[in-house]
Amino acid sequence: MRLWNKNHEKLFFDKSKDFATYEQLFYRTDDGRYVSYWPKGYSGVKSTLQARNSLIGNFTEKWVCDLLNQILPDEGLFVVQQAQIPSIGITRRSPADIVIADANKKVLMADEVRMIFEVKMSLVWNWQYDEVTGQIREIGDYRTHQGRPSFTRSDSILNAIGKCIDIRVSNVRASKIPLIVLGNAPLSNGFCKKADYLKSSGIIQGFWSLNPFPLNHGNTRKRSNKNGFIRMDNVDELNMTLNQLFKQELNFFSGMENPERLGQLIEIANREETYHEKGLKFLNLLKRS
C-alpha cells in the first residue's frame, strides 16, 4: 500500500459521488467551473462547503486504518477507529480518531491502549469537475489554490494540540501512551518550532505527514530540527518509526518544583540499584509531590 498521493484524492471523489452531489463536493466559480478549492487570484462570489469536511474526514480516517492494518505485525494488536477511553477523558462526545490497542473494541481501558492518532488530513490538490462528461481532473497543487489543507491550517493544528494536551493532563494513566498527529501537508516554520517543543516536552510524540510528494514540482520540508515534524516518504519509513515508538518505554512527566525539592527527590531516587529503578522511583516521587 502506498502513502497518500493524488490518486487517493481522485478515489475520494469517485466514491463520494455515489452518495453526494457535485454541489456538495465542489465550489462553483462565476464562470461556471466546479472546483474543489477556489483558485489563487479568484475574487468572485464565494460560498462554503460544509458536507465535504465530514466526508473527507471519514475517508482519511478509514484510509489510515487500512494503512496501519497493513503494516502492523500480527501480535494481537488492533486498529480501532473512533475509540472511547473514558479514564483519560476520551468519551463518545470527543472520541480518539484512531487507536492501536490490545483489544478490538470501541470502549477501551487506558492500559489496553498502545498509541493514539489524531488525523488532520484533507484534500491537498485542486480538482475540477466537468459537468458534461462527469470527469474529474487535477488542476494544481496547494500552491495554486486558496485552500489551507491539513497541517497548513493553523486552527486544525491548534485543535489537535489542545486535544492532545487535554489527554495528557487528564489522568496519570495517559502518561505512557504516545500521541501522534497525522497529516498530509507540510508544517509551517512557526508550527515546526512548536512541534519540536511539544515533542521535547513529551506532550505529543510527533506530527507526521503521510504525503511524500504534496507538490507537483519541487520538494517540501522533510523534518524539523528535533523531529517534532517528519514527512514519511514511504511505508517502510512509517513502519520503522512506529516500531521505534513501540519499543520505547515512555513516561510523560511534568511539574513545577524549586531546585531544593527536586534535589531531595533525586537523592531519594538515587538510592535504588539500577538506572531503570532510579528513573521509575524519581517519576513516582514527582507524581506524588
BALUMPA-55129 format. One record per atom (N, C-alpha, C, O): residue in one letter; x, y, z. Coordinates in steps of 0.2 Angstrom, whole numbers, padded with zeros to 4 digits, always signed. Example, Ala and Ser with C-alpha at 12.3 -4.5 7.8 and 13.67 -1.06 7.14 Angstrom:
# residues 2
A+0066-0028+0039/A+0062-0022+0039/A+0066-0016+0039/A+0071-0017+0042/S+0064-0011+0035/S+0068-0005+0036/S+0064+0000+0039/S+0067+0006+0040/
***
This chain:
# residues 289
M+0004-0006+0000/M+0000+0000+0000/M+0004+0006+0000/M+0009+0007+0004/R+0003+0011-0004/R+0007+0017-0005/R+0004+0023+0000/R-0002+0022+0002/L+0008+0027+0002/L+0006+0033+0006/L+0002+0038+0002/L+0001+0036-0004/W+0000+0043+0005/W-0005+0047+0002/W-0002+0051-0005/W+0003+0053-0005/N-0007+0051-0010/N-0005+0054-0016/N-0011+0056-0019/N-0017+0055-0017/K-0011+0059-0025/K-0017+0062-0028/K-0021+0057-0031/K-0027+0058-0032/N-0019+0051-0032/N-0024+0045-0034/N-0029+0044-0028/N-0034+0042-0030/H-0027+0045-0022/H-0031+0044-0016/H-0037+0049-0016/H-0042+0048-0015/E-0035+0055-0018/E-0040+0060-0018/E-0045+0059-0024/E-0051+0061-0023/K-0042+0057-0030/K-0047+0055-0035/K-0051+0050-0033/K-0057+0050-0035/L-0049+0045-0029/L-0053+0039-0027/L-0058+0042-0022/L-0064+0040-0022/F-0057+0047-0018/F-0062+0050-0014/F-0068+0053-0018/F-0073+0052-0016/F-0066+0057-0023/F-0072+0059-0027/F-0076+0054-0030/F-0082+0054-0031/D-0072+0049-0033/D-0076+0043-0036/D-0080+0040-0032/D-0086+0038-0034/K-0078+0039-0025/K-0083+0035-0021/K-0088+0040-0018/K-0094+0038-0017/S-0086+0046-0017/S-0091+0051-0014/S-0097+0052-0018/S-0103+0054-0016/K-0096+0052-0025/K-0101+0054-0030/K-0107+0049-0030/K-0112+0051-0033/D-0106+0044-0026/D-0112+0039-0026/D-0117+0041-0021/D-0123+0038-0021/F-0115+0045-0016/F-0120+0047-0011/F-0119+0054-0009/F-0123+0057-0004/A-0116+0058-0013/A-0116+0066-0013/A-0116+0069-0019/A-0113+0066-0024/T-0119+0074-0020/T-0120+0078-0026/T-0113+0082-0028/T-0110+0083-0023/Y-0112+0084-0034/Y-0106+0088-0035/Y-0106+0095-0032/Y-0101+0098-0031/E-0113+0097-0031/E-0113+0104-0027/E-0111+0103-0020/E-0109+0108-0017/Q-0111+0097-0017/Q-0108+0096-0010/Q-0101+0095-0010/Q-0098+0095-0005/L-0098+0093-0016/L-0091+0092-0016/L-0087+0097-0019/L-0081+0097-0018/F-0090+0102-0023/F-0086+0107-0027/F-0089+0113-0026/F-0095+0114-0026/Y-0085+0119-0027/Y-0087+0125-0027/Y-0089+0127-0034/Y-0085+0124-0039/R-0093+0132-0036/R-0095+0134-0042/R-0092+0141-0043/R-0094+0145-0039/T-0088+0142-0048/T-0085+0149-0049/T-0090+0153-0053/T-0095+0150-0056/D-0088+0159-0054/D-0093+0164-0058/D-0093+0162-0065/D-0098+0163-0068/D-0088+0159-0067/D-0088+0157-0075/D-0090+0150-0076/D-0090+0147-0081/G-0093+0147-0070/G-0097+0140-0071/G-0093+0134-0070/G-0095+0129-0071/R-0086+0135-0068/R-0082+0129-0066/R-0084+0126-0059/R-0085+0130-0055/Y-0083+0120-0059/Y-0084+0116-0052/Y-0077+0114-0050/Y-0073+0110-0053/V-0074+0117-0044/V-0068+0116-0042/V-0068+0114-0035/V-0073+0116-0031/S-0063+0110-0032/S-0063+0108-0025/S-0060+0114-0021/S-0062+0114-0015/Y-0056+0118-0023/Y-0054+0124-0020/Y-0054+0130-0024/Y-0054+0130-0030/W-0055+0136-0021/W-0055+0142-0025/W-0048+0144-0028/W-0043+0144-0024/P-0047+0145-0034/P-0041+0145-0037/P-0037+0152-0034/P-0041+0157-0032/K-0031+0152-0034/K-0027+0158-0032/K-0029+0164-0037/K-0030+0163-0043/G-0030+0170-0035/G-0032+0175-0039/G-0040+0176-0040/G-0042+0181-0043/Y-0044+0171-0038/Y-0051+0171-0039/Y-0054+0176-0034/Y-0053+0176-0028/S-0058+0181-0037/S-0061+0186-0032/S-0068+0187-0033/S-0071+0191-0031/G-0071+0181-0036/G-0078+0181-0037/G-0082+0180-0031/G-0079+0179-0025/V-0089+0178-0032/V-0093+0176-0026/V-0091+0170-0024/V-0089+0165-0027/K-0091+0169-0017/K-0088+0163-0014/K-0094+0160-0009/K-0098+0164-0007/S-0094+0153-0008/S-0098+0150-0004/S-0094+0145+0001/S-0088+0145+0000/T-0097+0142+0005/T-0094+0137+0010/T-0097+0131+0009/T-0103+0130+0010/L-0092+0125+0009/L-0095+0119+0008/L-0094+0116+0015/L-0089+0116+0018/Q-0100+0113+0018/Q-0100+0110+0025/Q-0100+0102+0024/Q-0096+0099+0028/A-0103+0100+0020/A-0104+0092+0019/A-0097+0089+0018/A-0096+0083+0020/R-0093+0092+0014/R-0087+0089+0011/R-0082+0087+0017/R-0078+0083+0017/N-0082+0092+0022/N-0077+0091+0028/N-0078+0084+0031/N-0073+0081+0032/S-0084+0082+0033/S-0085+0076+0036/S-0084+0070+0031/S-0082+0065+0034/L-0085+0071+0025/L-0084+0066+0020/L-0077+0064+0020/L-0075+0058+0020/I-0073+0069+0019/I-0065+0068+0018/I-0062+0066+0025/I-0058+0062+0025/G-0065+0068+0030/G-0063+0066+0037/G-0064+0059+0038/G-0060+0055+0040/N-0070+0056+0036/N-0071+0049+0037/N-0067+0045+0032/N-0065+0040+0034/F-0066+0048+0026/F-0062+0044+0021/F-0055+0044+0023/F-0052+0038+0022/T-0052+0049+0026/T-0045+0049+0028/T-0044+0044+0034/T-0039+0041+0034/E-0048+0045+0038/E-0048+0040+0044/E-0048+0033+0042/E-0044+0029+0045/K-0053+0031+0038/K-0053+0024+0036/K-0047+0022+0032/K-0044+0017+0032/W-0044+0027+0028/W-0038+0026+0024/W-0032+0024+0029/W-0028+0020+0028/V-0032+0028+0034/V-0026+0027+0039/V-0027+0021+0043/V-0022+0017+0044/C-0033+0019+0044/C-0035+0012+0047/C-0032+0007+0043/C-0029+0002+0045/D-0034+0007+0037/D-0032+0002+0032/D-0024+0001+0031/D-0021-0004+0031/L-0021+0007+0031/L-0014+0008+0031/L-0010+0004+0037/L-0006+0000+0036/L-0013+0006+0043/L-0010+0003+0049/L-0011-0004+0049/L-0007-0008+0052/N-0017-0006+0047/N-0018-0014+0047/N-0014-0017+0043/N-0012-0023+0044/Q-0011-0014+0037/Q-0007-0017+0033/Q+0000-0018+0036/Q+0004-0023+0034/I+0002-0013+0040/I+0009-0013+0042/I+0010-0016+0049/I+0016-0017+0051/L+0005-0016+0053/L+0006-0019+0060/L+0008-0026+0060/L+0005-0030+0056/P+0012-0028+0064/P+0014-0035+0065/P+0008-0039+0068/P+0004-0036+0072/D+0007-0045+0067/D+0002-0049+0069/D+0003-0051+0076/D+0005-0057+0077/E+0003-0047+0081/E+0005-0048+0088/E-0001-0046+0093/E+0000-0044+0098/G-0007-0048+0091/G-0013-0046+0095/G-0014-0039+0095/G-0018-0037+0100/L-0012-0035+0090/L-0014-0028+0090/L-0019-0026+0086/L-0020-0030+0081/F-0023-0021+0088/F-0029-0020+0084/F-0030-0012+0082/F-0028-0008+0087/V-0032-0010+0076/V-0033-0003+0075/V-0040-0002+0076/V-0045-0005+0072/V-0042+0003+0080/V-0049+0005+0082/V-0050+0012+0080/V-0047+0016+0082/Q-0055+0013+0076/Q-0057+0020+0074/Q-0063+0022+0078/Q-0067+0019+0081/Q-0062+0029+0080/Q-0067+0032+0084/Q-0068+0029+0091/Q-0073+0027+0093/A-0062+0027+0094/A-0062+0024+0101/A-0064+0029+0107/A-0062+0035+0106/Q-0066+0026+0112/Q-0068+0029+0118/Q-0063+0026+0123/Q-0063+0020+0124/I-0060+0031+0127/I-0056+0029+0133/I-0058+0033+0139/I-0054+0038+0140/P-0063+0032+0142/P-0066+0036+0147/P-0061+0038+0153/P-0062+0044+0155/S-0057+0034+0155/S-0052+0035+0160/S-0047+0041+0159/S-0045+0044+0164/I-0046+0042+0153/I-0042+0048+0151/I-0045+0053+0147/I-0042+0057+0143/G-0052+0054+0148/G-0056+0059+0146/G-0058+0059+0138/G-0060+0064+0135/I-0057+0053+0135/I-0059+0052+0128/I-0066+0048+0128/I-0066+0042+0129/T-0071+0052+0127/T-0078+0050+0128/T-0081+0050+0121/T-0078+0051+0116/R-0088+0048+0121/R-0091+0047+0115/R-0092+0054+0112/R-0093+0055+0105/R-0092+0059+0116/R-0093+0066+0113/R-0087+0068+0109/R-0087+0072+0104/S-0081+0066+0111/S-0074+0068+0108/S-0070+0061+0108/S-0065+0061+0112/P-0072+0057+0103/P-0068+0050+0103/P-0061+0051+0100/P-0060+0056+0097/A-0056+0047+0101/A-0050+0047+0098/A-0051+0044+0090/A-0055+0040+0089/D-0048+0048+0086/D-0049+0046+0079/D-0047+0039+0077/D-0051+0035+0075/I-0041+0037+0079/I-0038+0030+0078/I-0034+0028+0084/I-0030+0032+0087/V-0035+0022+0086/V-0031+0020+0092/V-0028+0013+0090/V-0031+0009+0087/I-0022+0012+0092/I-0019+0005+0092/I-0019+0002+0099/I-0017+0005+0103/A-0023-0004+0099/A-0024-0006+0106/A-0023-0014+0106/A-0023-0017+0101/D-0023-0016+0112/D-0023-0024+0113/D-0029-0027+0113/D-0030-0033+0113/A-0035-0023+0112/A-0042-0026+0112/A-0046-0023+0106/A-0045-0017+0105/N-0050-0027+0103/N-0053-0025+0097/N-0060-0023+0099/N-0065-0027+0098/K-0061-0017+0102/K-0067-0014+0105/K-0067-0007+0105/K-0062-0004+0105/K-0073-0004+0105/K-0074+0003+0104/K-0072+0007+0111/K-0069+0012+0111/V-0074+0004+0116/V-0073+0007+0123/V-0067+0003+0126/V-0068-0003+0128/L-0062+0007+0128/L-0056+0004+0130/L-0053+0007+0137/L-0055+0012+0139/M-0050+0003+0140/M-0046+0005+0146/M-0039+0008+0144/M-0037+0006+0139/A-0037+0012+0148/A-0031+0016+0146/A-0025+0011+0145/A-0021+0011+0141/D-0025+0005+0150/D-0019+0001+0149/D-0020-0004+0143/D-0015-0008+0142/E-0025-0004+0140/E-0026-0008+0133/E-0024-0004+0127/E-0024-0006+0122/V-0022+0003+0128/V-0021+0007+0123/V-0013+0008+0122/V-0009+0009+0126/R-0011+0006+0116/R-0003+0007+0114/R-0001+0013+0111/R+0004+0016+0111/M-0006+0016+0107/M-0005+0023+0104/M-0011+0026+0101/M-0016+0023+0100/I-0011+0033+0101/I-0017+0037+0099/I-0015+0041+0093/I-0010+0044+0094/F-0019+0041+0088/F-0018+0045+0082/F-0024+0050+0082/F-0029+0049+0082/E-0022+0057+0081/E-0027+0062+0079/E-0025+0063+0071/E-0020+0065+0069/V-0031+0062+0067/V-0030+0063+0060/V-0032+0070+0058/V-0038+0072+0059/K-0027+0074+0054/K-0029+0080+0052/K-0027+0080+0044/K-0023+0084+0042/M-0030+0076+0040/M-0029+0076+0033/M-0035+0078+0029/M-0040+0079+0032/S-0033+0081+0023/S-0038+0084+0019/S-0036+0083+0012/S-0031+0080+0010/L-0040+0086+0007/L-0038+0087+0000/L-0032+0092+0000/L-0033+0097+0003/V-0027+0090-0004/V-0021+0094-0004/V-0021+0097-0011/V-0020+0103-0012/W-0023+0093-0016/W-0023+0096-0023/W-0030+0099-0025/W-0035+0098-0021/N-0030+0103-0030/N-0036+0106-0033/N-0039+0102-0038/N-0035+0099-0042/W-0045+0101-0039/W-0048+0097-0043/W-0054+0100-0047/W-0057+0104-0044/Q-0055+0098-0053/Q-0061+0101-0057/Q-0065+0096-0060/Q-0063+0091-0062/Y-0072+0097-0059/Y-0077+0093-0061/Y-0080+0095-0068/Y-0082+0101-0068/D-0080+0091-0073/D-0083+0093-0079/D-0090+0090-0079/D-0092+0084-0079/E-0095+0095-0079/E-0102+0093-0078/E-0105+0089-0084/E-0109+0086-0084/V-0102+0090-0090/V-0104+0087-0096/V-0102+0080-0096/V-0106+0075-0098/T-0095+0079-0095/T-0093+0072-0096/T-0093+0068-0089/T-0092+0062-0089/G-0094+0072-0084/G-0093+0068-0077/G-0086+0067-0075/G-0085+0063-0070/Q-0081+0069-0079/Q-0074+0068-0077/Q-0072+0072-0072/Q-0074+0078-0071/I-0067+0070-0068/I-0063+0074-0063/I-0056+0074-0064/I-0053+0069-0065/R-0053+0080-0064/R-0046+0080-0066/R-0042+0085-0061/R-0045+0090-0059/E-0036+0084-0060/E-0032+0088-0055/E-0030+0094-0059/E-0027+0093-0065/I-0030+0100-0056/I-0028+0106-0059/I-0023+0110-0056/I-0022+0116-0057/G-0020+0107-0050/G-0014+0111-0047/G-0013+0108-0040/G-0018+0106-0037/D-0007+0109-0037/D-0006+0108-0030/D-0008+0113-0026/D-0011+0118-0028/Y-0007+0113-0019/Y-0009+0118-0014/Y-0006+0125-0015/Y-0009+0130-0012/R-0001+0126-0019/R+0001+0132-0021/R-0003+0136-0026/R-0003+0142-0026/T-0008+0133-0029/T-0012+0136-0034/T-0019+0137-0032/T-0022+0140-0036/H-0020+0136-0026/H-0027+0137-0024/H-0027+0141-0017/H-0022+0141-0014/Q-0033+0143-0015/Q-0034+0147-0009/Q-0035+0143-0003/Q-0035+0146+0003/G-0036+0137-0003/G-0037+0132+0002/G-0031+0131+0007/G-0025+0132+0005/R-0032+0130+0013/R-0027+0128+0018/R-0028+0121+0020/R-0031+0120+0025/P-0024+0116+0017/P-0025+0109+0018/P-0021+0107+0024/P-0016+0109+0025/S-0024+0102+0028/S-0021+0098+0033/S-0016+0103+0038/S-0019+0107+0041/F-0010+0101+0038/F-0005+0105+0043/F-0004+0112+0041/F-0001+0116+0045/T-0007+0114+0035/T-0006+0122+0034/T-0012+0126+0037/T-0011+0132+0037/R-0016+0122+0040/R-0022+0126+0043/R-0020+0127+0051/R-0019+0122+0054/S-0019+0133+0053/S-0017+0134+0060/S-0023+0132+0065/S-0021+0129+0070/D-0029+0133+0063/D-0035+0131+0068/D-0035+0123+0068/D-0036+0121+0074/S-0033+0120+0063/S-0033+0112+0063/S-0027+0110+0068/S-0028+0106+0072/I-0022+0113+0067/I-0016+0112+0072/I-0017+0113+0079/I-0016+0109+0083/L-0020+0119+0080/L-0021+0121+0087/L-0027+0116+0090/L-0026+0115+0096/N-0031+0114+0086/N-0036+0110+0089/N-0033+0103+0091/N-0035+0100+0096/A-0029+0101+0087/A-0025+0094+0088/A-0021+0095+0094/A-0021+0091+0099/I-0017+0101+0095/I-0013+0102+0101/I-0017+0102+0107/I-0016+0099+0112/G-0023+0106+0107/G-0027+0106+0113/G-0030+0099+0115/G-0030+0098+0121/K-0032+0095+0110/K-0035+0089+0112/K-0029+0084+0115/K-0031+0081+0120/C-0023+0084+0112/C-0018+0080+0115/C-0016+0083+0122/C-0015+0078+0126/I-0016+0089+0123/I-0014+0092+0130/I-0020+0089+0135/I-0018+0088+0140/D-0026+0090+0132/D-0031+0088+0137/D-0031+0080+0139/D-0032+0079+0144/I-0028+0076+0134/I-0027+0069+0136/I-0022+0068+0141/I-0022+0065+0145/R-0016+0072+0139/R-0010+0071+0143/R-0012+0073+0151/R-0009+0070+0155/V-0015+0078+0152/V-0016+0081+0159/V-0023+0078+0162/V-0024+0079+0168/S-0026+0073+0158/S-0032+0071+0161/S-0031+0066+0167/S-0035+0066+0172/N-0026+0062+0166/N-0025+0056+0171/N-0018+0054+0170/N-0015+0054+0165/V-0015+0051+0176/V-0009+0048+0176/V-0008+0042+0171/V-0003+0040+0169/R-0014+0039+0170/R-0014+0033+0166/R-0013+0035+0158/R-0011+0030+0154/A-0013+0041+0156/A-0011+0043+0150/A-0004+0044+0149/A-0002+0046+0143/S+0000+0044+0154/S+0007+0046+0154/S+0011+0041+0149/S+0017+0043+0147/K+0009+0035+0148/K+0013+0030+0145/K+0011+0029+0137/K+0014+0026+0134/I+0006+0033+0135/I+0003+0032+0129/I+0006+0037+0124/I+0005+0043+0125/P+0009+0035+0118/P+0011+0040+0113/P+0006+0043+0110/P+0001+0040+0108/L+0006+0050+0108/L+0001+0053+0104/L+0004+0056+0098/L+0009+0059+0098/I+0001+0054+0092/I+0004+0056+0086/I-0002+0060+0082/I-0008+0058+0082/V+0000+0065+0079/V-0005+0069+0074/V-0003+0068+0067/V+0003+0069+0065/L-0007+0065+0063/L-0006+0063+0056/L-0009+0068+0051/L-0015+0071+0052/G-0005+0070+0046/G-0007+0075+0041/G-0005+0073+0034/G-0002+0068+0034/N-0006+0077+0029/N-0004+0075+0023/N-0002+0082+0019/N-0002+0082+0013/A+0001+0086+0023/A+0004+0093+0020/A+0010+0095+0025/A+0010+0093+0030/P+0014+0099+0022/P+0020+0101+0027/P+0017+0106+0033/P+0012+0109+0032/L+0022+0106+0038/L+0020+0110+0043/L+0024+0117+0042/L+0030+0117+0040/S+0021+0123+0044/S+0024+0129+0043/S+0030+0130+0048/S+0031+0126+0053/N+0035+0135+0046/N+0040+0136+0051/N+0039+0137+0058/N+0042+0135+0062/G+0033+0142+0059/G+0031+0143+0066/G+0029+0137+0070/G+0031+0136+0075/F+0025+0133+0066/F+0022+0127+0070/F+0028+0122+0070/F+0027+0117+0075/C+0033+0122+0066/C+0038+0117+0067/C+0042+0118+0074/C+0044+0113+0077/K+0043+0124+0076/K+0046+0125+0082/K+0041+0123+0088/K+0044+0120+0093/K+0035+0124+0087/K+0030+0122+0092/K+0030+0114+0092/K+0030+0111+0098/A+0030+0111+0087/A+0030+0103+0086/A+0037+0101+0090/A+0036+0096+0093/D+0042+0104+0089/D+0048+0102+0092/D+0048+0102+0100/D+0050+0098+0103/Y+0045+0108+0102/Y+0044+0109+0109/Y+0040+0104+0112/Y+0041+0101+0117/L+0034+0103+0109/L+0029+0098+0111/L+0032+0091+0111/L+0031+0087+0116/K+0036+0089+0107/K+0040+0083+0107/K+0045+0082+0112/K+0045+0077+0116/S+0049+0088+0113/S+0054+0088+0118/S+0051+0087+0125/S+0054+0084+0130/S+0045+0091+0126/S+0042+0091+0132/S+0038+0084+0134/S+0035+0083+0139/G+0037+0080+0129/G+0034+0074+0129/G+0026+0074+0129/G+0023+0069+0130/I+0023+0080+0127/I+0016+0080+0126/I+0014+0077+0120/I+0009+0073+0120/I+0017+0078+0114/I+0015+0075+0108/I+0021+0072+0105/I+0027+0075+0105/Q+0021+0066+0103/Q+0027+0062+0100/Q+0028+0063+0093/Q+0034+0061+0090/G+0024+0067+0090/G+0026+0069+0083/G+0020+0071+0079/G+0015+0069+0080/F+0022+0076+0074/F+0017+0077+0068/F+0020+0074+0062/F+0025+0076+0060/W+0016+0069+0060/W+0019+0065+0054/W+0015+0067+0048/W+0008+0066+0048/S+0018+0069+0042/S+0014+0069+0036/S+0015+0063+0032/S+0021+0060+0031/L+0009+0060+0030/L+0010+0054+0026/L+0009+0055+0018/L+0007+0051+0015/N+0011+0061+0016/N+0011+0063+0009/N+0018+0065+0007/N+0021+0070+0008/P+0022+0060+0004/P+0029+0061+0002/P+0030+0067-0003/P+0035+0070-0003/F+0025+0068-0008/F+0026+0072-0013/F+0019+0077-0014/F+0015+0076-0018/P+0018+0082-0009/P+0012+0086-0009/P+0013+0091-0015/P+0007+0094-0016/L+0018+0092-0018/L+0019+0097-0024/L+0020+0093-0030/L+0023+0088-0030/N+0017+0096-0035/N+0018+0093-0042/N+0025+0094-0044/N+0028+0090-0048/H+0028+0100-0042/H+0035+0101-0044/H+0039+0104-0038/H+0036+0109-0035/G+0045+0102-0037/G+0049+0104-0031/G+0048+0100-0025/G+0044+0095-0025/N+0051+0102-0019/N+0051+0097-0013/N+0049+0101-0007/N+0048+0108-0007/T+0047+0098-0002/T+0045+0101+0004/T+0049+0099+0010/T+0053+0094+0009/R+0048+0102+0016/R+0052+0100+0022/R+0052+0093+0023/R+0046+0090+0024/K+0057+0090+0025/K+0057+0083+0027/K+0056+0082+0034/K+0052+0078+0036/R+0059+0086+0038/R+0059+0085+0046/R+0060+0092+0049/R+0064+0096+0046/S+0058+0093+0055/S+0060+0099+0059/S+0067+0098+0063/S+0069+0092+0062/N+0069+0103+0066/N+0076+0102+0069/N+0076+0096+0074/N+0081+0093+0074/K+0071+0095+0078/K+0071+0090+0083/K+0066+0084+0082/K+0064+0081+0086/N+0064+0084+0075/N+0060+0078+0073/N+0053+0079+0076/N+0049+0074+0076/G+0050+0085+0078/G+0044+0085+0080/G+0039+0085+0074/G+0033+0082+0075/F+0041+0087+0068/F+0038+0085+0062/F+0042+0081+0058/F+0048+0082+0057/I+0039+0076+0055/I+0043+0071+0050/I+0038+0070+0044/I+0032+0069+0045/R+0041+0071+0038/R+0037+0069+0032/R+0039+0061+0030/R+0045+0060+0029/M+0034+0057+0031/M+0036+0050+0029/M+0036+0049+0022/M+0032+0051+0018/D+0042+0046+0019/D+0042+0046+0012/D+0040+0039+0009/D+0040+0038+0003/N+0039+0034+0013/N+0037+0028+0011/N+0034+0024+0017/N+0035+0025+0022/V+0031+0018+0015/V+0028+0014+0020/V+0033+0011+0025/V+0032+0010+0031/D+0039+0009+0022/D+0044+0006+0026/D+0047+0011+0032/D+0048+0009+0037/E+0047+0018+0030/E+0049+0023+0035/E+0044+0024+0040/E+0046+0024+0046/L+0038+0024+0038/L+0032+0024+0043/L+0033+0018+0048/L+0032+0019+0054/N+0033+0012+0045/N+0034+0006+0049/N+0039+0006+0054/N+0039+0004+0060/M+0045+0008+0052/M+0051+0009+0056/M+0050+0014+0062/M+0052+0012+0067/T+0047+0019+0060/T+0046+0025+0065/T+0041+0022+0070/T+0042+0024+0076/L+0036+0019+0068/L+0031+0016+0073/L+0034+0011+0077/L+0033+0011+0083/N+0038+0006+0075/N+0042+0001+0079/N+0046+0004+0084/N+0047+0002+0089/Q+0050+0010+0082/Q+0054+0013+0087/Q+0050+0016+0093/Q+0052+0015+0099/L+0044+0018+0091/L+0040+0021+0097/L+0037+0015+0101/L+0037+0015+0107/F+0035+0009+0098/F+0033+0003+0102/F+0038+0001+0106/F+0037-0002+0112/K+0045+0001+0104/K+0050-0002+0108/K+0052+0002+0114/K+0055+0000+0119/Q+0050+0009+0114/Q+0052+0013+0120/Q+0047+0013+0125/Q+0041+0013+0124/E+0050+0013+0131/E+0045+0013+0137/E+0045+0021+0139/E+0049+0023+0144/L+0040+0024+0137/L+0039+0031+0138/L+0035+0033+0144/L+0031+0029+0146/N+0037+0038+0147/N+0034+0041+0153/N+0033+0048+0153/N+0039+0052+0153/F+0027+0051+0152/F+0027+0058+0152/F+0027+0061+0159/F+0024+0058+0164/F+0031+0066+0161/F+0031+0069+0167/F+0031+0077+0167/F+0034+0079+0162/S+0028+0080+0172/S+0028+0087+0171/S+0027+0090+0179/S+0025+0086+0183/G+0029+0096+0180/G+0028+0099+0186/G+0032+0105+0187/G+0036+0107+0183/M+0031+0109+0192/M+0035+0115+0194/M+0037+0114+0201/M+0033+0115+0206/E+0043+0113+0202/E+0046+0112+0209/E+0052+0117+0209/E+0056+0118+0204/N+0054+0119+0215/N+0060+0123+0216/N+0066+0118+0216/N+0065+0112+0217/P+0072+0120+0215/P+0078+0116+0214/P+0079+0112+0221/P+0082+0106+0220/E+0078+0115+0227/E+0079+0111+0233/E+0075+0105+0233/E+0077+0099+0235/R+0068+0105+0231/R+0064+0100+0232/R+0066+0094+0226/R+0066+0088+0228/L+0068+0097+0220/L+0070+0092+0215/L+0076+0088+0217/L+0077+0082+0216/G+0081+0092+0221/G+0087+0089+0223/G+0085+0083+0228/G+0088+0078+0228/Q+0080+0084+0233/Q+0078+0079+0238/Q+0075+0073+0234/Q+0077+0068+0236/L+0071+0074+0229/L+0068+0069+0225/L+0074+0065+0222/L+0074+0058+0222/I+0079+0068+0219/I+0084+0065+0215/I+0088+0061+0220/I+0090+0055+0219/E+0089+0063+0226/E+0093+0060+0231/E+0090+0053+0233/E+0093+0048+0234/I+0083+0054+0234/I+0080+0048+0236/I+0080+0043+0231/I+0081+0037+0232/A+0079+0045+0225/A+0078+0040+0219/A+0085+0037+0218/A+0086+0031+0216/N+0091+0041+0219/N+0097+0038+0218/N+0099+0032+0223/N+0104+0029+0222/R+0095+0031+0228/R+0096+0025+0232/R+0095+0018+0229/R+0097+0013+0231/E+0091+0019+0223/E+0089+0012+0220/E+0095+0010+0217/E+0100+0013+0216/E+0095+0003+0215/E+0101+0000+0212/E+0102+0001+0205/E+0108+0003+0203/T+0098+0001+0200/T+0099+0002+0193/T+0096+0008+0191/T+0092+0012+0194/Y+0099+0010+0185/Y+0096+0016+0182/Y+0089+0016+0180/Y+0085+0021+0181/H+0086+0010+0178/H+0079+0009+0177/H+0075+0010+0184/H+0070+0014+0183/E+0077+0007+0189/E+0074+0008+0195/E+0074+0015+0198/E+0070+0018+0201/K+0080+0019+0197/K+0081+0026+0199/K+0076+0030+0195/K+0073+0034+0198/G+0075+0029+0189/G+0071+0033+0184/G+0064+0032+0187/G+0060+0037+0187/L+0061+0026+0188/L+0055+0024+0190/L+0053+0028+0197/L+0048+0030+0198/K+0058+0027+0201/K+0057+0030+0208/K+0056+0037+0207/K+0052+0040+0211/F+0060+0041+0203/F+0060+0048+0203/F+0053+0050+0200/F+0050+0055+0202/L+0051+0046+0195/L+0045+0048+0191/L+0039+0047+0197/L+0034+0051+0197/N+0039+0042+0200/N+0034+0041+0205/N+0034+0046+0211/N+0029+0048+0213/L+0040+0048+0213/L+0040+0053+0218/L+0038+0060+0215/L+0035+0064+0219/L+0040+0061+0209/L+0037+0068+0206/L+0030+0068+0205/L+0027+0073+0206/K+0027+0062+0203/K+0019+0062+0203/K+0016+0063+0209/K+0010+0066+0210/R+0019+0061+0215/R+0016+0062+0221/R+0018+0068+0225/R+0014+0070+0230/S+0022+0072+0222/S+0024+0078+0225/S+0019+0084+0224/S+0020+0090+0226/
***
